[in-house]
Amino acid sequence: MKKIFVVALSLFIMLSLAVPCFADGYEANIVSVTEEVLDNGVVCTTTIYEYPSIQRDKTKNGSVRREYIYDGEIVASVVLNASFSYNGSTATMITAFGDHSVASGWSYSGQSIWGTGATAHLSATISGPVTFPVSLSLTCSPTGVLS
């Protein structure tokens, strides 16, 4: 019964809070920022955020945001938000959801979100002058470190 309550409460909290922030007034900590250039010339900037947990038990809320830049313009932004529980020896994804925005002339399709153990995954496709896959993941370590 406690697990059902925790999952329901986590889902309610995550769905009611702003994207990519989990709560207004809470500062997000930037965990990492990376950049890569795809074969088609699209530049991807990926930022992982960690949010303060409002729960007393060992939970971690975070998100991974990727911006796609083509011809010097941001053409899409995709966010994967997830909550995890951890206890020092294992971690488990509790819930995850995604959000996206695309510029005029671009489309976003085929979104799928799932979890495997301590990792949340998102996949989709962005299409416009070029088409490319979206693949995001967010992992929580047994000690609560997001990557």
C-alpha positions in Angstrom: 0.0 0.0 0.0 2.9 2.4 0.8 4.4 1.8 -2.6 1.1 2.7 -4.3 0.8 5.8 -2.3 4.4 6.9 -3.1 4.0 6.2 -6.8 0.6 8.1 -6.9 2.1 11.0 -4.9 5.2 11.2 -7.1 3.1 11.1 -10.3 0.8 13.9 -8.9 3.8 16.0 -8.0 5.6 15.6 -11.3 2.5 16.3 -13.4 1.5 19.4 -11.5 4.8 21.1 -11.6 6.5 23.2 -14.4 8.7 21.8 -17.1 11.7 21.6 -16.9 11.4 22.8 -13.3 9.7 20.5 -10.8 8.5 23.4 -8.7 8.3 27.1 -8.9 10.6 28.8 -6.4 13.0 25.8 -6.3 16.4 26.3 -7.9 17.6 23.6 -10.2 21.2 22.5 -9.9 22.9 21.9 -13.2 24.6 18.5 -13.0 26.3 18.5 -16.5 26.3 20.2 -19.9 27.5 18.5 -23.0 27.5 19.3 -26.7 27.8 17.2 -29.8 27.4 17.6 -33.5 25.4 15.0 -35.4 26.4 13.8 -38.9 23.7 16.0 -40.5 25.2 19.2 -38.9 22.6 19.4 -36.1 24.2 20.7 -32.9 22.9 19.1 -29.7 23.3 20.7 -26.3 22.3 18.4 -23.4 21.8 19.6 -19.9 21.1 17.5 -16.8 19.2 19.2 -13.9 18.7 18.1 -10.4 15.8 19.4 -8.3 15.4 19.6 -4.5 13.2 16.8 -3.3 10.2 17.8 -1.2 9.9 14.2 0.1 11.8 13.2 3.2 12.7 9.7 2.0 15.5 9.0 -0.5 14.1 10.3 -3.7 15.7 12.2 -6.5 14.0 14.4 -9.1 15.8 15.4 -12.3 15.5 16.1 -15.9 17.6 16.0 -19.1 17.0 18.7 -21.6 18.4 18.6 -25.2 18.3 21.5 -27.6 18.8 20.9 -31.3 20.3 23.7 -33.4 20.3 23.7 -37.2 21.6 26.5 -39.3 22.2 28.6 -36.2 18.6 28.4 -35.0 17.1 26.3 -32.2 14.7 24.0 -34.0 13.6 21.8 -31.1 13.9 21.3 -27.4 13.1 18.0 -25.7 12.8 17.4 -22.0 12.7 14.1 -20.0 11.7 14.5 -16.4 12.0 11.6 -13.9 11.8 10.7 -10.3 13.8 8.0 -8.7 14.1 6.2 -5.3 17.5 5.1 -4.0 18.8 3.5 -0.8 22.5 3.2 -1.1 22.6 -0.2 -2.8 19.9 0.1 -5.5 18.0 2.8 -7.4 14.7 2.6 -9.2 12.8 4.9 -11.5 9.4 5.8 -10.1 7.9 7.8 -12.9 8.9 9.8 -16.0 7.2 12.1 -18.5 8.4 14.2 -21.4 7.8 17.6 -23.0 8.9 19.1 -26.3 8.7 22.2 -28.5 9.6 22.6 -32.1 10.1 25.6 -34.4 7.8 26.3 -37.3 8.5 23.9 -40.2 9.6 21.1 -37.9 7.6 18.2 -36.4 8.0 15.9 -33.5 6.6 12.3 -33.6 6.7 8.8 -32.3 7.5 9.7 -28.7 8.0 6.7 -26.4 8.9 6.9 -22.7 9.9 3.9 -20.5 12.0 2.9 -17.6 14.6 0.1 -17.1 15.7 -0.2 -13.5 17.3 3.1 -12.5 17.1 4.7 -16.0 14.3 6.7 -17.7 14.3 6.7 -21.5 12.7 8.8 -24.2 12.8 8.3 -27.9 11.1 10.2 -30.7 11.8 11.6 -34.2 12.3 15.2 -35.3 11.6 16.1 -38.9 12.2 19.2 -41.0 14.8 20.0 -43.6 16.6 17.1 -42.0 15.3 14.2 -40.0 17.0 12.8 -36.9 16.2 10.5 -34.0 15.8 11.7 -30.4 17.2 9.5 -27.7 17.4 10.8 -24.1 18.1 8.9 -20.9 18.5 9.8 -17.2 20.0 7.5 -14.7 20.1 7.6 -10.9 22.9 5.8 -9.1 22.3 3.9 -5.8 23.6 6.9 -3.9 21.4 9.4 -5.7 23.7 10.8 -8.3 22.1 11.7 -11.7 23.8 11.1 -15.0 
